[in-house]
Amino acid sequence: MSTSSTPARPVSRGREIRTGLRDATPLALGALPFGLLFGAVGQQADLSLLDTMLMSALVNGGSAQMIATGLMASGTAWFLVVATCLVVNMRHVFYSAALSAKVRHLPTLWRAVLAYGMIDAIYVLAAKRYEDATDDRRGQEHWYVLAASVLMYAGWLSSTLVGYVFGKDVTAIDGLGLDFAIYATYIGLVVSCFTSKRAVAAGLMGGVLALALHRLPYQSGLFFATLAATVALAVWEGRVRAEDGTPKTAEQEPTAGD
């Protein structure tokens, strides 16, 4: 009589990591021109190589870094630079709200690491990955997000370094239209999330408001547009659940496809 038992199905951690690296590669390549440009801007603003690299390493946000560098070059007070960067990155509050229920089971260190790498591109990938999770891979999505974040982070730091070293040779990159690659990738990722009337309506509302408010300083129009669309979707979601008699519990949280 055999005493051997059927081995448990291996954890899909490795598959999550490979998939995360694969999905993030196009985004990382599309972001390279931004990193090159920032490195060149840092050089021209008379920042040291250390300061430029530290900004990419600690801030990890292209728009905020570009704005902060310009403000510092013009002699703006440091607290105004910090406040401006906070306004520019306020959209990350919504990222946290959207994904908090998905990662609350993770240890604090894990949540901190994932939060640090949660740039725009990673949020798009993470939101889609959590929604598409299958039973055999559920619970391991954080490895996907981590792998994608590490790849994007490494690409950002590397391109910043190259941009700084060869600053004079890459200053014209902003006019080459290379940023189209990352925008096209974003569009493809976001459109695939519009799987319901509510998701489409929220997306259209946010887009229209963002265009209408695009002249507001420091990209704050994007923040207010996102806020308005999020509130509208939350109210709509609450009314639909009330009409259906469905209690809003932690196990039944709305997703982009609801």
Secondary structure, 3 states (H helix, E strand, C coil): CCCCCCCCCCCCHHHHHHHHHHHHHHHHHHHHHHHHHHHHHHHHCCCCHHHHHHHHHHCCCHHHHHHHHHHHHCCCCHHHHHHHHHHHCCCHHHHHHHHHHHHCCCCHHHHHHHHHCCCHHHHHHHHHHHHCCCCCCCCCHHHHHHHHHHHHHHHHHHHHHHHHHCHHHHHHHHHCCCCHHHHHHHHHHHHCCCCCHHHHHHHHHHHHHHHHCCCCHHHHHHHHHHHHHHHHHHHHHHHHHHHHCCCCCHHHCCCCCC
